Amino acid sequence: MIWRCSVVSMQPSLVVGYSLSTQVPCQVIEPTRSTRWFGRWSNRPRPPAVESTPMSVDLTAPDLLETVLPVVDDLSRDLPEHERYGRLLAAVRTLFGSDASALLKLEGDTLVPMAVDGLSEDTLGRRFLVSEHPRLAALLASNAPTRFPADSHLPDPYDGLVLGHDSRLHVHDCMGCTLTVAARPWGLLTIDALDPGRFNDSDVQLLRTFSSLAAAAVSAAERIRQLAQDAEHARSRAESYRVAADGAAARPLLGRSPAFKRLQSELQAVGNSELTVLLKGETGVGKELVAKALHAASPRAGKPMISINCAALPESLVESELFGHVRGAFSGATSDRRGKFELADQGTLFLDEVGELPLPVQAKLLRVIQSGQLQRVGSDREHRVDVRIIAASNRDLAQEVRDGRVRADFYHRLSVYPLQVPPLRERGNDILLISGYFLEENRRRLGLGGLRLTAHAQAALLAYAWPGNVRELEHLIARSSLRALSARATRPRILSLEAGDLDLPGARPAAEPEPESTEHQPGESLRDSLAKLERRLIQQALDRHGNNWAAAARSLGVDRANLARSARRLGLKAASG
């Protein structure tokens, strides 16, 4: 026998602060041979069922309880957000028979994926501007669940992202609703299917009821997180990233790998302190992003964070850049100027590539760090500053101390709390999350409806060693997207990047360039032959060190300024500044 129940008219009772359904007015109806269970049909015998009169959906009571009760039970449990949201979307798949679903949190004018089911993993790294996605904007603007017709002209943000359907890129049945927490829109629950007509009006009504449970799950996650933050006297990291010094919004730190979680744990431990931090790691791993995260998590988050690349400073101007100068201190000093330390007063100063500073400057910098007092170049007046130092280097500074290129006291003063930033090759599927962020960035830049990676392209990214780390991945996605778009005969709405589109070693073998011959040619002078050899040695050193002129000079055993002069004489592009 099947029980027809009005889900809409259920009376609420309070369980851990959330409204749950208890009283259910029912009427008895006769069972049928084939009973529809949330969009799926089965001819096997069913136990007593619950059917909602307003929704006209036949639901078996045991299956209903088996699907919904775990979500209800989770309301009182302290679960990690990704696990709580994952269980919620698993229930969505069972209830609606969807191909894909997503939980998106509204942050300003951007929707951030918190969990996805049936969508490519790089979706979690994407950020959807509401103004660029009319379907998402329509869902946010509506107070009720919305189902879009199969022939809707509005582009679907998930076209091309549904797993296992590389040959079927377009979503044809889509519905969703706004989730409201504390009387404010928290975000969206979206449900998609590739087949038109998968959902019907009954599913829309079911979604109306289920959205209350989804909002309760989200509210539980938000409350638990807020309680944990209050207990630790920490701020929400998502709201603490500040605008960078150049006015561009800081990119988020993305990742879920064990290596990334260890980094996050370290950030939480030291972020709220005043300790000097030394960030260590290979070039391109994102040390500046980590420095910004440390600043955002500190009591100084409301004050400025000033960044300076020590390797890019001409030796003659290092002191002026750091400590400032007064008018007439040197040729070109036409007015007083504050240095980076004074600009960062009460805030944070990030010293990138700190190992490149000359030894005399290290001594002066050490004094400022220890005493908080500095003198501008050309002045005897003392200025007091209160600055937290975060330094970074891709070199082994301990070895640099042994080699005499870094002062021991300077090194020990910087490495109060050393923090290793893991290379991208050790972060597993984080590569796909970060790729998703860059794909969405380039989709917007190129004016495409969608930009995605095929399964083979994802596998190629995961198999690559990434010697240039995140910076290399960013440039690869930008370069590959532009080349792939240019290679298409017609401009597609959704551009799929294949493995062959990626400019990766192994994906498209490149011919090795022939080395420049250094053999003496007939009629060539000794000076020309020596210049050819010198040019080749300098270029090889630059190639080995990624065009880092300071590192190339050290490997050749010459002064950086002399190397720059030699390069200009030989027709090579010298370091700027």
C-alpha positions, 0 to 999 in steps of 0.5 A: 500500500502507498501512503500519499502525504502532503510534504508541504503541510508538514508541521515543524519541530525543533531539532538542534536549532533546525525545523524538521517535519513530523506531523504528516496528514496522509491518505491511503491509495492503491499501489501500482506495479511500477512505482516511480522512485525519484526519477527512477523506475523499478518493477520490483515489489516496494514497501509502503510508500509516501507520495506527496499530493502537492508534488505528485511524486511517489516516494517509498518510505524506507528509501526516503528515510535512507536518503534524507535521515543521514543529512538530518543526522549530519546537522548535529555532527561536527563534520568537515565542510567538504564531507557534509556538503558531499553527503548533501549532494549525494542525496540530491543525486538519489532524489532527483536522478541528476547527472550533476549538481553543485553547491555554490557560495555567494561571495560578493558578486562571485559564486564559489563552488563549495562542493560538486557531484558529477562535474569535473574536479577543476570546477572547484577552482573556478569562480563564477561572476554572477554578471557573466552567467545569466542562469545563475543570476536568474536563480539568485533573483528568484525566491522559488526554485527555477527550472529552465526549459530545454531550449533556453537560450541562456548558456549553462555554466556547466556546459562541457564540465559534466564527467564522462560525457566528452562527446555531449557538452551541453546541459539540457535540463537544469534547475536550482534554487537560492539557499537562504541562511539567517534571512540572507542569500547564502548561495545556490544549489544547482541540479543538472541533467544532459537529457531534456525532460529529465525533470518535471514540475514535481521535481521542482516542488520536491526541490522547494521542500528539499532546499529547506534541508539543504539550507539547514545543512549549510547553516550548520556548517556555517555555525560550526565554522564560526564557533571554531573561529571564535574559539581560536580568536581567528578571522574568516580567511575568506574575508581577510585577503586584502587588495594587493599593493598594485590594486589587483585583488589577491588570488586565493590559495587553492588546494585539498591535498595533504601537502596543502593541508599541512601548509594551511595548518602551519599558516593557522599556527603562525598567522595570528602571531608576530613572529618573523617568517621565512618562506622557503620553496622553489620558484613559482610555488606562490610564496607571495600568496602565502605571505598575503595569507599570513598577513590576512590572518594576523592582527595587522590585517587592517594595515598595509602589506608592502612587498619588495623584490630584493633581486630586482633592486639595483645595488645603488638604490637598495637602501633608498628603497628600503629606508627612504631618503631625504632631498639632496641625498644623491643625484636625482633625490629632488624631494624627501621619500619614505622607504618601504619600511615606513610605508609598512608601519603597523603592517607587514613587509614582505621581502622576496628573494631576500638572499639577493641583498648585498652584505652591507645592506643585510647588516643595516636591515638587521639593525632595523629589524632588531631595534625598529629604528632606521635612518633615511639615506642622507639623514641623521634623524631616527625614525621608529617603525613597527613592522612584521617581517615575512621573507622569502627565498628559493635558495638554501640560505643556510648554505649561503651562510656557509658560502659567505654570501649571507650573514649568519646573524641576518639569517637566524633573525629571519628564520624564526619560523621557517615555512616550506611551501610545497612544489606543485608536483607534490600536490596531486589533484590540486593541479586541477583545482588551480587549473580550474581557476586559470581556465575561468580567468582565461575564459573571461579574457577570451570571451568564451562561453566555456573553457574546459580540459578533456580527460586526456588533458587533465591526465597530461597535467597530472603527469607533468613534473612542473619545474616552474610550479604554479607560475608555469601552470598559469602561463601554460593555460593562458598560452594553450587557450589562446593557441587552441582558439586561434587554431579553430576554423570557427569560434566555438562557444565552448573550447575544449583543450586536448592534451595536444593543445598543451605545450608540455614536454612529451605532449608535442616533442620539440626539436633540440636547438643546435648549439652555437659552434665555438670552433674557430672559423677561417678568417675569424679573429681571436677577439671574435672567437672569444666573444662567441665563447663568452656569449655562449657561456653567459647564455647557458648560465642564464638558461640554467638559472631561469634568466636570474642574473644574480644567480647566473653571475654567482655560477660564473664567479663574476659580479652581477654588474660586470655580467650585465656590462658584458652582456650588453657588449655581446648583444645579449639582453641585460637585466633591467635596472 
